[in-house]
Amino acid sequence: MISAIIVAAGSSRRMGLDKIFTLLHGKPVLYWSLAAFQNCESVDEILVVTREELIPDVEKLVRAEKLTKMRSVVAGGAERHLSVWNGLKAVKSEGSQYVAIHDGARPLVTPKLISDCIELAKKHGSACCAAPVPDTVKRASYEQMVTESVERENLWAMQTPQVFSSALILQAYAALMARNELVTDEVSAVQKLGKRVALLRNDDYNFKITFPRDLPLAEQVLDIRAGKDRPVI
């Protein structure tokens, strides 16, 4: 069994409004992430982790869109790693072999990208979608003054889904909880065990909705994928 945990418990501070229910082509941003996992043949069950007050809204969305793979909606925590831990504890541990963890605010993920990441994880025990960093990178002081250059060779920007064997990711997060440590993604948790994570290069759009300006760009990407002649700005 392959389980998917969609993490949608953030505060949306930078967005200025609740981004997972912001409309993207007439449907909530969260819908597009859920639909990709629903339509991925490799995925058997979906769990959503969200803020407690949003659980009824997520459940209503699931019913309206007939997302048959949805198994449960659980309350998240104050930080991302706590939300992921809540999701992991809700997974059917006796049947789940791999867990895919995805940001609910990445609506441009595709069933093929999910499937490819799962297959890579089956070979290596863990895998993550990522993209090479194309820009010149600088390190700066707290005063926002440049202090040094960072060689961009072999630098990758992490994306989701991030996929792991169930035993590995449970071990990694149990260790985090025991040490009361914070991580910003699941790869970091697994790295703390000294384990390696394979990267799946993704050259397609898979950005996270963070600012209002991201919405029109995401709509254009969806239009292009639907065959509409609309160049990306």
N, C-alpha and C positions, 0 to 999 in steps of 0.2 A: 504493500500500500504506500502511495505517495501522498503526503499531507502538505497542504499549503496554508501558511499563516500570513494573512494580510494585516499589516500594522497600520492602523488609522486612528491613533490616539493622541496625536500631536495637538498643540495649542493653536497653531496657525498664526502665531504672533506676527511674522513677517508678511503674511498674506493680508492681514487686516480683517479677514472674515473666515468662516469655517470652510477651508478649501475642499474637503472631501465631499461636501454637498454643494459646492459651487457648480453651476451647470456648464458642461462642456458638450456642445452640440445637443443641447436639450436634455442631457442626462447628467447626474452627479459624477464628479471626477472619480469617486470610488467605484461607480458602476463599471467603468472601462477596465479597471484592474481586475475586478471580479469576473467580468465577462471573458477576459483572456484566459484566466485559470479554469473557468467553467468549460471553455471550448478547447482546452488542452487535453488530449486523450491520455496523457501520461499522469494526470492528476486525478486522485480518487476522492479526496475530501478537502473542503475549504473551511477555515476558521477565520473570523475577523476579530481583531482586538481593537476596541475603540473606547472613547470616554464613556463612562457609565450613563451619562444623560443622553447619549446618542444611540444607545443600544436599541430602543424602540424604533428609531428612524432607520437604522441599518436593517433590522428585521423586516420592516415594512418594505424597504427596497428589495430585499431578497425575495419576498413573496410576490411583489409586483412584477419582477423580472424573471420569475420562475427559475431561480438559480438552484438547481436540484442537487448540486454537490455540496451545498452549504450544510455544515454540521452544527456549528454553534457560533454565537457571538458572545465574547467575554469582555469584561472590563479591563482596561489597561492600567498602567501605573503612572507615577509622576515623571519617570524617565523612560526613554525608548527601551533600554535593556530590561526594565521591569515589566514593560508591556509584552516584550518577546517571551520573557519567562512565564508570564501568565498564559500566553498562547501555547507554549511548549507543554505546560502542565495539563492543558486541556486536550492535547493530541491523544489519540488512541494508541498508547504505548505498546500494547500487545500486538498491534497489527501494522503499525507504521514503520517502514524501512528507511525512508528518506523524508526530510522536511525541507520545503522551499519557503523561504521567508522573503516577503516583498513589501515595499512601501506602497500603501494605498494611494499615495499622491503621485505615483508614477503610472499614469493612465495609458502610456504609449507602448507598454510591454505587449508582446505578441505571443500567441500559443507556441509558435515555432521557437522563439527565444527561450521560453520556459522549458520546452521539451529538450532543446539542445543543452541547456544548463544542467538539467536532470541527468542526461546521458553522460555528460562529462563528470558529474559527481559520482556516478556509478563506477566510473573507471578509477577515480582518485580518492573517493571518500568525501570530497567536498569540492565545490566549484562556485564561482561568482562571475556574474556578468560585469564587464569593465570596458573602459575605453582609454586608449593612450592619451596622455595629456599633450595637446598640440601647442599650447601657449608657452612663451617664455615665463619662467617662474622665479619670483624673488621672495626672499624672506625679509620681513620688516620688523621694526621695533613697535612697541605699544603706541608710540607717537606717530606711527605710519610713515616712518622714514626707512628707506631701503637700507638693509644691512649687508646682504649678500645675495649672490645668484645661486639658484638651485639647478643642478644639471637635470634636465627633463628626460634624458634617456632612461628608459625602464620605469618611468613614472606612469601610473595608471590611476584613473578616476573610478572609484568603486560605484557600482550600480546595484540594483536588485532585479531579479531574484538572486538570492544566495542560497545554495542548496547543500545540505549536509546529510550524512547518515544520521539517523535518529539517535543512535547511541552516542555518537561524537558530539553533537550539538547539546544534548542533554548533559553530558559530562562537562562540557565547557561552561555551560550556564550554571550548573550546580556549583562549580568551583568559583565562579564570579560571585554568586550569592553568598557563599561561605566567607569570601574575603571582602565582601561589600565593595566591590570594584565597579566602576562605570566604563562602558564601552559604547562607541557610537555606531558600530555595525557588528554583524555576527562573525565576519572574518577575523576581527580583532579578538573576539572571545576565543576562537579556535587557535589563533596564533599563540595565545597565552599558554596553551597546552604544548606548544612546540610542534604543532602539526602544520603541514603544508596545505595550501589551498590553490587549486588550479584556476586560472583565469580564462574565461570565455570572451574573446574579443567581440565586441558588439559595435558595428559601424552604423547602426540604424539609430533613429531618435528614441531615447528612453529617459528623457530628463524628468526631474521632479518638479511638480508645480509648487513653486515657492513664492513668487510674486505675481500680482495681477497681470503683468505683461506676458507671463508664460502661457496664459489661456489662449489668446488668439493664435500664437504660434502652434500650440497643440492642436487647435482646430484645423489649421492649415495642413498639418501632417496627416490628420485623419482624412481630410479631403483628398489629399494626394493618394493615400492608400486606397481610398474608395474609387479612384480613377477620375476624380474631378481635376480639370486643368486649372490648377491654382498654385502658382509658384510660392515656395516658402520665402518669407521675407527675412 
